[in-house]
Every structure is written in C-alpha cells, then in structure tokens.
C-alpha cells in the first residue's frame, strides 16, 4: 500500500520530479504534499518544525520570516501550479505552512498553542467560512492559492490570541 501519489497534477509529474525541483519541493511542503489523503493536514504538520525554528527568535524576526514565507509563497505556488498544469492542486501546501505561521504569529510559544493553532487553522482551512471560500473560488494564480490560507490563518490566529488572553494556553 502506497500512501504517496504516483503521478502529480494534470502534467502527471512523478514524485521524484517534485522532490528534485527546488520550487516544487517547497510548494509540496518538503514532500508532505505528496500524501494521497489529507495533503493539507500533512502540510500543516510540516509547518510545525518551521514554526518551532522561527519561534526561537524575537517577534520582529518572526514577523519578517513569516511575511517572507507568505510573499515568496505567492510566487512559489504560482510557479508550482504552472509546472503541474493545474491550479491549486491539493499537494501544493506551502500556503498551509504560511497560514500556520500566521495562526501562531502573536501568541507566545507553548505546546498548547502549537496544538490548538493546528486544530483551529485546519478547521478554518477545511470549512472555509465566508469570505475565505469566496477568495478560494474567485482569486486565481499564486495569490489565490495563498490568500485563502492567509485569511484562515488570520481567523485562527485571532481565536488563538483570545484563548491565550484568557489564559487557556498555559
């Protein structure tokens, strides 16, 4: 039983091609997006070590790194979609990495924040309440791929920030 995709996108790229191409490797969340089932969830799991690395810095550095991941992600996701021949292919999970980093942006590090940030981000990313769903359907290209997850990260981050303010993340 193979848990990884055999061919990727409309252009039927092999997983080996994804892992060898630096842009696709990043777009696929270091390979996590190659999972046959729930690639967005696996992409968010791949974001946890990135977050843990970034969280060791101060707020300014974390902010710069998160903005860089997000802005560069527009290009990464757009190029990846073009190479795959398919817009917003499920295995493109760089947007999940950015969204998760945004979720945890203004919350002090704790393992509870890591856990609840994951849960909240996945809920918003999967359910896509308005206006997230509208953005997902109406904005295309790399910006469209990134934008719905950025907004899901903002919504999840606001809830997480409120939870932290109530002392629920200690």
N, C-alpha and C positions, 0 to 999 in steps of 0.2 A: 504494500500500500504506500503510495507516494503522496505526501502532504503538500508537495510543491507543484506549481504549474508546469506543464510540459511545453506549452507554447504561449507567448505573451502578446496580446494586442492583435489588431487586425493584420499587422505585418508579420505575425507568427514568429517573433524573436524567441530564441532558445534562452533558457535561464542563464546559461554560460555567457551569452551575449550581454545580458543585463548586468551580470556581476563583473564583466570585464570593462564595460563602458563607464567611465567615472561619473558622468551625468546620470545615467540610468541607475547606477549603483546607489547614488544619493537619493534619487527620486523614489527608488524602491526601498528606502529606509535601511540601507546596508544589507539588503536581501530579504528583509522581513516581509515586504510586499509580495513576495513570490508564493506566499501561503495560499493554498486553494480556497480555504474557508477563512472568513473574517480577516482579510489583509489589513483593514484599518485598525483593528484591535491589535494585531501583531505590530503594526507600525507605531502605535501608541506605546506598546511595551518597549520597542526600540528607542523611544524618546526618553525613557526613564534614566538610562545611564548618561544620556546627553544632559538632561536636567541636573542630575547629581553632580556632574562635572561643572556645569555653569553655576550651580548654587553655591559652590565654594568661593565664588567671587563676591564682590560688593554689588549693590543694586545698580550702579552706573554701568559696570562691566556686563552684568547680566542683561541689562536693558539693551546695550549696544549689540551683544551677541544675539539676543532674541530678535531684534529688529533686522539684523543682518541675515539670520536664518529665514526670516519672513520675506524680506525684499528679494534676496537671491532666489528664494523658493519660487517666486513668480517666473523667473527665467528657467530654473531647473524643471519645473513642472510643465511649462510650455514646450521646452525642447524635448522632454520625455514623451509628451503626448504626440508631438510630430514624429518622433522616431518610431513610436508604436503604431502610428496611423489611427489613433483612437483618442478622443477627448475624454479626459478624466477617467481613465482606466483604473479600476479598483486597486490595483497593485501600486499605483503611484501614491505613496504615503508620506512624502516629505511634508505635505500640508498637515498631516496628523502630528508630526514632530513639532512643527511651528505652533499649531493650536495647543498642544500640551504645554509647551514652554510659556505661551501666553496665559494659559489657565493658572499656572503657578507663579506668575510674574511678581505679584505684590503680596505674596503670602510667605511668611517665614518658613524656612525648611523644617519639616517634621515628616516622619514616615506616615503619619495620619494624613497630612496634606498630599503626599505622593499618592496614597491610596484613593482618597476622596476626589482629588483632582482627576485621577484616571477615570473614576466612575462618572463624575459629572461631565467631563469632556466627552466620554463615549456616549452618554445619554443625549447630549445636545448634538453631537455629530451624527448619531443614528436617527434620532427623531426629527431633526431639522425643523424646529418650530419657526414660524414667521419671525423675521424676514430671511432666516438662513435658507429655507427651501427656495424662496423666490430668487435669491442670489445664485444658488446652485443651478437653477434652471435657466437663468437669463444672462448670466455673465460667463463668457467663454474664454478660452485660452488659459495661459498660466495664471492670470489674475483670477479667473473664475474658479480654477481648481483650488487656489489658495484661499479665496475670500470667505467661502462658507465655513471653512475650518478656523480661520482667524476669528470670525464672529462667534462660532461655537466656543472657542477658547475664551473670548471676552465674557460671554454669558456665564460659562462655567467658572471663570475666574472671579466674577462678581459674587456668585454664590459661595465660592470657597473663601473669599475675603470676608464675607458676612459670617460664615461659620468660624473663621479664625477670630473675628472680633467678638464673638460670643464665647470664646474660649473652648470651642468644641474640638480643636485640633491638637491639643496638648497631650 
